[in-house]
Each structure stands twice: as structure tokens, then as C-alpha cells.
Amino acid sequence: MKANINYYAQAVNTAITDTEEIGESLNPHFEVLKEALDQNKVTELSVEQLTTIKEKFAEGTEKYRGINTILVGLKAPVKVLGVHKQLLKSYSEFIRGCQEMTDSIDAEKQAVDTEVFTSSEAVQDVSSDSMMKTIQRITKILF
């Protein structure tokens, strides 16, 4: 059975749009945490604040996993199979980075593992860039 190019393109587009919207909703929480880390003031964030941030990050990561399930289940057109696999790899890396960032927060101790946080941020940046380049390649090949 041949893959439906329009369905595939629309599904990928929706996945990326949803991913961006989730990221935007998490950004205010990220900014609070990043600023506290940059100013070495994590202990000034309350247990409640850190718990909320960690919960929001965990919810976002779960939503990303749901999107990943959709991407994995897509039937990619033959001419973009290799590029689609690259998209899946980048998306999986992105989720790993999100999970690591979530795991770096210890709300009870009012602490963040700065090394893990920084590393996870880099993983997310690199994988996001890779996803965007891959999507551009898919679009170029299909249209």
C-alpha cells in the first residue's frame, strides 16, 4: 500500500505544531528555573514552585511521547523513508533531553542537578535543530 503524501505531510506538520505549542506553554516554567540557575538562586524557589515546574515538564514530556507514537505509526512515502527515520531519531533524542531536564529537578531538596540540566538543554537544542532541518528536507522532497 502506497503512503498518502498529503496525509503524511499534514500529520508531520500537526506533530511539529503541537510540539511547538507544548514548548511554548512550558517556556515560562523553564525561564523561571533557568533564571534561578543562572543567578545561583534555586534554593529561593519554593518546594511548591519546583514541584509545579517538574510536574509541568513531566506532563509536557508525556505529551511529546504521545506525538512520537503518532510519528512512529505514520506510513512515510518511500522517497522520504530515510529522512523520516532521521526525524524519529531526532524526536526521540528531544524526548530524552526533556526527560533528563525533568529528572534534574529535586523539588523536595529545592535543588537542580545543574550538569544534567545544562546537558539536557543542549540535547533539546541540537535535536530541535535537527528536527527542523529534517522537516525542511521532507518538505523539499515531497513538494
Secondary structure, DSSP 8 states (H G I E B T S, - for coil): ----HHHHHHHHHHHHHHHHHHHHHHHHHHHHHHHHHHTT-GGGS-HHHHHHHHHHHHHHHHHHHHHHHHHHH----GGGHHHHHHHHHHHHHHHHHHHHHHHTEETTTTEE-HHHHHHHHHHHHHHHHHHHHHHHHHHHHH-
